[in-house]
Amino acid sequence: MDDKTIYKFLHGLNTNFKRKTLKELLKEEKPHVIINGKRHRIKKRELDLLKELNVDENLKIPIVLEIDASLECGTVKIEGHEEVKVVSKILGKEINLFNEEKIIYIYKPELRILRRELPTTTTYLFRMSSC
């Protein structure tokens, strides 16, 4: 497989999805989002966990876990004020409330914990560096 083929494959993964708010998903009998034209079920247990964590109901789901080729190996980037708050709460990380960070970087051990807690409310997005 050459680099071009691999790039096309990775680029096609999860590039076409519509996110919904936590509020919208909590109202649905069978919560789901559409990813690459396919129905992706969201577990009620995860939505309830997010609600218990006092997450803003406007949180967009799925939470995007960005794996960027330009970042150090094993590094995952998560963007968005509410997304950073959720990830910080689940991982037990302190965030500076005055700074209101909109980006957090996590690593493989933390990724495992996050995916164990939120397997259906998170999704991967692969980015290739533009060298």
C-alpha positions as CSV (number, residue, x, y, z in Angstrom):
1,M,0.0,0.0,0.0
2,D,1.5,3.4,-0.9
3,D,1.2,6.6,1.1
4,K,-1.5,8.0,-1.2
5,T,-3.8,5.0,-0.6
6,I,-3.2,5.2,3.2
7,Y,-3.9,9.0,3.2
8,K,-7.2,8.5,1.3
9,F,-8.3,5.7,3.7
10,L,-7.5,7.8,6.8
11,H,-9.1,10.9,5.3
12,G,-12.3,9.1,4.7
13,L,-12.6,7.8,8.3
14,N,-15.2,9.8,10.3
15,T,-14.9,12.9,8.0
16,N,-18.7,12.9,7.4
17,F,-20.7,13.0,10.6
18,K,-23.4,15.2,12.1
19,R,-23.1,16.0,15.7
20,K,-26.1,16.4,18.0
21,T,-26.4,18.2,21.4
22,L,-26.6,16.3,24.6
23,K,-30.1,17.8,25.1
24,E,-31.3,16.4,21.7
25,L,-29.9,12.9,22.4
26,L,-31.4,12.8,25.9
27,K,-34.9,13.3,24.4
28,E,-34.5,10.5,21.8
29,E,-35.8,7.0,22.6
30,K,-33.0,5.4,20.7
31,P,-30.2,8.0,20.7
32,H,-28.0,8.0,17.6
33,V,-25.9,10.2,15.3
34,I,-25.1,9.6,11.6
35,I,-21.4,8.8,10.9
36,N,-20.4,8.3,7.2
37,G,-24.1,7.7,6.3
38,K,-24.6,5.0,8.9
39,R,-26.6,5.1,12.1
40,H,-24.3,5.1,15.2
41,R,-26.1,4.3,18.5
42,I,-25.3,6.3,21.6
43,K,-25.6,4.4,24.9
44,K,-28.0,5.9,27.3
45,R,-25.6,5.1,30.2
46,E,-23.1,7.5,28.7
47,L,-25.6,10.2,28.3
48,D,-26.7,9.8,31.9
49,L,-23.1,9.9,33.0
50,L,-22.6,13.2,31.1
51,K,-25.8,14.6,32.7
52,E,-24.5,13.5,36.2
53,L,-21.3,15.4,35.5
54,N,-23.4,18.6,35.1
55,V,-22.2,19.0,31.5
56,D,-23.8,21.8,29.5
57,E,-26.7,20.4,27.5
58,N,-25.3,22.1,24.4
59,L,-22.3,19.8,24.4
60,K,-21.9,18.4,20.8
61,I,-21.8,14.6,20.6
62,P,-19.8,12.7,19.5
63,I,-16.8,14.3,21.2
64,V,-14.0,14.4,18.6
65,L,-10.7,12.8,19.5
66,E,-8.3,14.1,16.9
67,I,-5.3,12.1,16.0
68,D,-2.9,14.3,14.0
69,A,0.2,13.0,12.3
70,S,2.0,16.3,13.1
71,L,1.6,15.6,16.9
72,E,3.9,13.4,19.0
73,C,3.0,9.7,18.7
74,G,0.2,8.7,21.0
75,T,-1.1,12.3,21.5
76,V,-4.8,13.0,21.1
77,K,-6.2,16.5,20.8
78,I,-9.7,17.5,22.0
79,E,-11.1,20.9,21.1
80,G,-14.0,22.9,22.5
81,H,-14.7,24.5,25.9
82,E,-17.3,22.0,27.0
83,E,-15.4,19.1,25.5
84,V,-12.3,20.0,27.6
85,K,-14.4,20.3,30.7
86,V,-15.9,16.8,30.2
87,V,-12.6,15.1,29.4
88,S,-11.0,16.9,32.4
89,K,-13.7,15.7,34.8
90,I,-13.6,12.1,33.6
91,L,-9.8,12.0,33.8
92,G,-9.7,13.9,37.1
93,K,-7.6,16.7,35.6
94,E,-7.6,20.2,37.0
95,I,-8.5,23.0,34.6
96,N,-7.9,26.7,35.1
97,L,-11.4,28.2,35.4
98,F,-10.1,31.6,34.6
99,N,-8.3,30.6,31.4
100,E,-11.3,28.6,30.0
101,E,-9.1,26.4,27.9
102,K,-10.5,25.2,24.6
103,I,-7.9,22.6,23.8
104,I,-6.6,19.6,25.8
105,Y,-4.0,17.0,24.8
106,I,-4.2,13.6,26.3
107,Y,-2.0,10.5,25.8
108,K,-2.6,6.8,25.3
109,P,-3.2,5.8,29.0
110,E,-5.7,8.6,29.4
111,L,-7.3,7.8,26.1
112,R,-8.0,4.2,27.3
113,I,-9.7,5.6,30.4
114,L,-11.8,8.1,28.3
115,R,-12.8,5.5,25.8
116,R,-13.7,3.0,28.5
117,E,-16.1,5.6,30.0
118,L,-17.4,7.1,26.7
119,P,-17.0,4.5,23.9
120,T,-20.1,5.6,21.9
121,T,-20.1,9.3,22.7
122,T,-16.5,9.8,21.4
123,T,-15.2,9.3,17.9
124,Y,-11.7,9.5,16.2
125,L,-10.8,12.0,13.6
126,F,-7.5,11.3,11.7
127,R,-5.5,14.2,10.3
128,M,-2.5,14.0,8.1
129,S,0.1,16.7,8.5
130,S,0.5,19.0,5.5
131,C,4.2,18.8,4.9
